[in-house]
Amino acid sequence: YDPETFDLADIDNILKKRQKWDLRGKLNDLEDITAVLRAKIQRATSGHAEEIAALAEERSAAESERASLESKLSEIEASNAELSALAAKQRDEVSGLEGELAALEAERDSIRSTTASQLERMSELESAIAVKDKELEELDTQAREDELLRKKLHNTIQELKGNIRVYARIRPFVGKER
């Protein structure tokens, strides 16, 4: 009997081929069938044992991989938590910086308007200074002219005083004229 192709239906066919009175032949046939079935069971068991061993190895590898993945997952979750905290902190910093930026922009605009008004005032003052410088220059010129006129008049007065002294000079009486 071929253990590879042997099936349970073959048992009935084998036993029916013998006569009912040939018990010894049936017994031999049953022993042969038992040996074939035992070999088949042995092969199946050893095949299953190999499959079981392979599956056990696969299971062990899968469990190892699962543990590794769970470890990585824990690390990723911890990293994710850290990154979330960092992101929240940076959002707060950005919000604060945006507030500071808005305040600085408002201050810049205020300074620009102040600077513009100061530049306008400075321009007005420069034009006023230019007018005053021109007036000062005119006054300086007038003062020089007036000083020249004063000197001329002073000299004329001095000259006239001297002439008057000369013209109206009175000499003192001499002893006989008294």
C-alpha positions as CSV (number, residue, x, y, z in Angstrom):
1,Y,0.0,0.0,0.0
2,D,1.2,3.5,-0.9
3,P,1.0,5.6,2.2
4,E,0.9,8.8,0.1
5,T,-2.3,7.9,-1.7
6,F,-3.8,5.7,0.9
7,D,-7.2,6.9,2.1
8,L,-9.9,5.6,4.5
9,A,-12.2,4.5,1.6
10,D,-9.4,2.1,0.6
11,I,-9.8,0.3,4.0
12,D,-13.3,-0.8,3.1
13,N,-12.2,-1.9,-0.3
14,I,-9.3,-3.9,1.1
15,L,-11.4,-5.6,3.7
16,K,-14.2,-6.4,1.2
17,K,-11.8,-8.3,-1.1
18,R,-11.2,-11.0,1.6
19,Q,-13.6,-13.7,2.3
20,K,-15.5,-13.5,5.6
21,W,-13.9,-16.8,6.8
22,D,-10.3,-15.5,6.0
23,L,-9.8,-13.8,9.3
24,R,-6.1,-14.3,9.3
25,G,-5.8,-12.4,5.9
26,K,-8.1,-9.7,7.2
27,L,-5.9,-9.5,10.3
28,N,-2.8,-9.2,8.2
29,D,-4.5,-6.6,6.0
30,L,-5.5,-4.6,9.1
31,E,-2.0,-4.8,10.5
32,D,-0.7,-3.5,7.1
33,I,-3.3,-0.8,7.1
34,T,-2.4,0.1,10.7
35,A,1.3,0.3,9.8
36,V,0.5,2.5,6.8
37,L,-1.8,4.7,8.9
38,R,0.8,4.9,11.6
39,A,3.4,6.0,9.0
40,K,1.0,8.5,7.6
41,I,0.2,9.8,11.1
42,Q,4.0,9.9,11.8
43,R,4.7,11.9,8.6
44,A,1.8,14.2,9.3
45,T,2.9,14.6,12.9
46,S,6.5,15.3,11.9
47,G,5.3,17.7,9.2
48,H,3.0,19.4,11.7
49,A,5.8,19.5,14.2
50,E,8.0,21.2,11.6
51,E,5.1,23.6,10.8
52,I,4.5,24.1,14.6
53,A,8.2,24.8,15.1
54,A,8.2,27.2,12.1
55,L,5.1,28.9,13.4
56,A,6.6,29.1,16.9
57,E,9.6,30.7,15.4
58,E,7.4,33.1,13.4
59,R,5.4,33.8,16.5
60,S,8.6,34.5,18.5
61,A,9.9,36.8,15.7
62,A,6.5,38.5,15.6
63,E,6.4,39.0,19.3
64,S,10.0,40.3,19.2
65,E,9.0,42.6,16.4
66,R,5.9,43.6,18.3
67,A,7.9,44.5,21.4
68,S,10.4,46.4,19.3
69,L,7.5,48.3,17.6
70,E,5.9,49.0,20.9
71,S,9.2,50.3,22.2
72,K,9.5,52.5,19.1
73,L,5.9,53.6,19.5
74,S,6.6,54.6,23.1
75,E,9.6,56.6,22.0
76,I,7.6,58.2,19.2
77,E,4.8,59.1,21.6
78,A,7.3,60.6,24.0
79,S,8.9,62.5,21.2
80,N,5.5,63.5,20.0
81,A,4.6,64.8,23.4
82,E,7.9,66.7,23.6
83,L,7.4,68.2,20.2
84,S,3.8,69.1,21.0
85,A,5.0,70.9,24.2
86,L,7.7,72.6,22.2
87,A,5.2,73.6,19.5
88,A,2.9,75.0,22.1
89,K,5.8,77.0,23.7
90,Q,6.9,78.3,20.3
91,R,3.3,79.3,19.5
92,D,3.2,81.2,22.8
93,E,6.6,82.8,21.9
94,V,5.3,83.7,18.4
95,S,2.2,85.2,19.9
96,G,4.3,87.2,22.3
97,L,6.6,88.3,19.5
98,E,3.7,89.3,17.3
99,G,2.4,91.4,20.2
100,E,5.8,93.0,20.6
101,L,6.0,93.5,16.8
102,A,2.6,95.2,16.8
103,A,3.8,97.5,19.7
104,L,7.1,98.2,17.9
105,E,5.3,99.0,14.7
106,A,2.9,101.4,16.5
107,E,5.9,103.0,18.2
108,R,7.7,103.2,14.8
109,D,4.6,104.9,13.3
110,S,4.5,107.3,16.2
111,I,8.2,108.0,15.8
112,R,7.7,108.5,12.1
113,S,4.9,111.0,12.6
114,T,6.9,112.7,15.3
115,T,9.9,112.8,13.1
116,A,7.8,114.2,10.2
117,S,6.4,116.9,12.4
118,Q,9.9,117.6,13.8
119,L,11.3,117.8,10.3
120,E,8.5,120.2,9.3
121,R,9.2,122.3,12.4
122,M,13.0,122.1,11.6
123,S,12.3,123.3,8.1
124,E,10.2,126.2,9.5
125,L,12.9,127.0,12.0
126,E,15.6,126.9,9.2
127,S,13.6,129.3,7.1
128,A,13.1,131.5,10.1
129,I,16.8,131.3,10.8
130,A,17.5,132.3,7.2
131,V,15.2,135.3,7.6
132,K,16.8,136.2,10.9
133,D,20.3,135.8,9.3
134,K,19.3,138.1,6.5
135,E,17.9,140.6,9.0
136,L,21.1,140.3,11.1
137,E,23.2,140.9,8.0
138,E,21.1,144.0,7.1
139,L,21.4,145.2,10.7
140,D,25.1,144.6,10.6
141,T,25.4,146.6,7.4
142,Q,23.2,149.3,8.9
143,A,25.3,149.3,12.1
144,R,28.5,149.7,10.0
145,E,27.0,152.5,8.1
146,D,25.7,154.1,11.3
147,E,29.1,153.7,12.9
148,L,30.8,155.4,9.9
149,L,28.2,158.2,10.1
150,R,28.7,158.5,13.9
151,K,32.5,158.7,13.4
152,K,32.1,161.2,10.6
153,L,29.7,163.3,12.7
154,H,32.0,162.9,15.8
155,N,35.0,164.1,13.7
156,T,32.9,167.0,12.4
157,I,31.9,167.9,16.0
158,Q,35.5,167.7,17.2
159,E,36.6,169.8,14.3
160,L,33.9,172.4,15.0
161,K,34.8,172.5,18.7
162,G,38.4,173.0,17.9
163,N,37.5,175.8,15.5
164,I,35.3,177.4,18.1
165,R,38.1,177.4,20.6
166,V,40.3,178.9,18.0
167,Y,37.8,181.5,17.0
168,A,36.6,182.4,20.4
169,R,39.8,182.2,22.3
170,I,40.0,184.5,25.1
171,R,43.2,185.3,26.5
172,P,43.6,186.3,30.1
173,F,44.2,189.9,31.0
174,V,47.7,191.0,31.4
175,G,48.6,193.0,34.4
176,K,48.4,196.4,32.7
177,E,45.1,195.8,31.0
178,R,43.4,195.2,34.2
